[in-house]
Amino acid sequence: MKDYLLATARTKQASLQLCTFNGGSNDSAAMAWAHHGIAAGSLTIPRRYSHSPMELADLRDAVGALEILRGVVEGMDSLPDFTFLAGD
């Protein structure tokens, strides 16, 4: 999934910075660990003062994330084969 998001970002000429969540999580972690595993990735927007009334983000980062998301949706038919996760 990481490689797919990176390739989509390159195609859309959008900046993408890799990060690792520590001390927190989101729904993609639960999906990745469900049953035999579901390929999941998160596309987040960097921000400061998260979950506060004064949360700040750079609009250029939001536009870049939107372009990557558009690329993912446009390319849904060509998603990689993740059947190796089935296990059985």
Sine and cosine of phi, psi and omega as CSV:
sin_phi,cos_phi,sin_psi,cos_psi,sin_omega,cos_omega
0.00,0.00,-0.63,0.78,0.02,-1.00
-0.87,0.50,-0.72,0.69,0.00,-1.00
-0.88,0.47,-0.63,0.78,0.01,-1.00
-0.90,0.43,-0.70,0.72,0.03,-1.00
-0.91,0.42,-0.64,0.77,0.03,-1.00
-0.90,0.44,-0.68,0.73,0.02,-1.00
-0.90,0.43,-0.65,0.76,0.02,-1.00
-0.90,0.43,-0.66,0.75,0.03,-1.00
-0.89,0.46,-0.66,0.75,0.04,-1.00
-0.89,0.46,-0.71,0.71,-0.01,-1.00
-0.87,0.49,-0.65,0.76,-0.02,-1.00
-1.00,0.07,0.00,1.00,-0.04,-1.00
0.79,0.61,0.70,0.72,0.01,-1.00
-0.93,-0.38,0.60,-0.80,0.04,-1.00
-0.95,0.32,0.62,-0.78,0.04,-1.00
-0.61,-0.79,0.79,-0.61,0.01,-1.00
-0.89,-0.45,0.79,-0.61,0.01,-1.00
-0.98,0.21,0.57,-0.82,0.06,-1.00
-0.53,-0.85,0.25,-0.97,0.07,-1.00
-0.82,-0.57,0.76,-0.65,0.07,-1.00
-0.98,0.19,0.75,-0.66,0.17,-0.99
-0.71,-0.70,0.69,-0.72,-0.04,-1.00
0.98,0.18,0.09,1.00,0.01,-1.00
-0.44,-0.90,0.04,-1.00,-0.04,-1.00
-0.32,-0.95,0.05,-1.00,0.11,-0.99
-0.53,-0.85,-0.06,-1.00,-0.09,-1.00
-0.90,0.43,-0.41,0.91,-0.02,-1.00
-0.92,0.39,-0.50,0.86,0.05,-1.00
-0.91,0.42,-0.68,0.74,0.02,-1.00
-0.90,0.43,-0.64,0.77,0.02,-1.00
-0.91,0.41,-0.66,0.75,-0.04,-1.00
-0.90,0.45,-0.50,0.87,-0.03,-1.00
-0.99,-0.10,-0.08,1.00,-0.04,-1.00
-0.94,0.33,0.66,-0.75,0.09,-1.00
0.71,0.70,-0.89,-0.45,0.01,-1.00
-1.00,0.01,-0.02,1.00,-0.02,-1.00
0.97,-0.22,0.66,-0.75,0.05,-1.00
-0.83,-0.56,0.79,-0.61,0.02,-1.00
-0.87,0.50,0.83,-0.56,-0.06,-1.00
-0.58,-0.82,0.57,-0.82,0.08,-1.00
-0.59,-0.81,0.34,-0.94,0.00,-1.00
-0.89,-0.47,0.68,-0.73,0.11,-0.99
-0.91,-0.42,0.96,-0.29,-0.08,-1.00
-0.88,-0.47,0.30,-0.95,0.02,-1.00
-0.95,-0.31,0.82,-0.58,0.02,-1.00
-0.90,0.44,0.65,-0.76,-0.02,-1.00
-0.43,-0.90,0.25,-0.97,0.05,-1.00
-0.90,-0.43,0.45,-0.89,0.05,-1.00
0.86,0.51,0.70,0.72,-0.05,-1.00
-0.81,0.58,0.64,-0.77,0.04,-1.00
0.88,0.47,0.50,0.87,0.07,-1.00
-0.85,-0.53,0.23,-0.97,0.03,-1.00
-0.91,0.42,-0.28,0.96,-0.06,-1.00
-0.92,-0.38,0.49,0.87,-0.02,-1.00
-0.85,0.52,0.71,-0.70,-0.05,-1.00
-0.86,-0.51,0.64,-0.77,0.08,-1.00
-0.57,-0.82,0.46,-0.89,0.08,-1.00
-1.00,0.06,0.82,-0.57,-0.04,-1.00
-0.86,0.51,-0.47,0.88,0.05,-1.00
-0.90,0.44,-0.58,0.82,0.06,-1.00
-0.93,0.38,-0.63,0.78,0.03,-1.00
-0.91,0.42,-0.67,0.75,0.02,-1.00
-0.90,0.43,-0.68,0.74,0.04,-1.00
-0.88,0.47,-0.69,0.72,0.03,-1.00
-0.89,0.45,-0.64,0.77,0.04,-1.00
-0.89,0.46,-0.66,0.75,0.01,-1.00
-0.90,0.44,-0.66,0.75,0.04,-1.00
-0.90,0.43,-0.69,0.72,0.02,-1.00
-0.88,0.47,-0.66,0.75,0.08,-1.00
-0.86,0.52,-0.67,0.74,0.01,-1.00
-0.89,0.45,-0.64,0.77,0.03,-1.00
-0.90,0.43,-0.72,0.69,-0.01,-1.00
-0.90,0.43,-0.68,0.73,0.01,-1.00
-0.89,0.45,-0.50,0.86,-0.06,-1.00
-0.98,-0.19,0.28,0.96,-0.05,-1.00
-0.82,0.57,-0.58,0.82,-0.01,-1.00
-0.93,0.36,-0.33,0.94,-0.03,-1.00
-0.94,-0.34,0.36,0.93,0.04,-1.00
-0.84,0.54,0.57,-0.82,0.03,-1.00
-0.88,0.48,0.34,-0.94,0.04,-1.00
-0.99,0.14,0.88,-0.48,-0.01,-1.00
-0.96,-0.29,0.38,0.92,-0.07,-1.00
-0.91,0.40,-0.28,0.96,0.03,-1.00
-0.89,0.45,-0.29,0.96,0.00,-1.00
-0.98,0.20,-0.24,0.97,-0.07,-1.00
-0.89,0.45,-0.53,0.85,0.12,-0.99
0.98,0.19,-0.84,0.54,-0.12,-0.99
-0.86,0.51,0.00,0.00,0.00,0.00
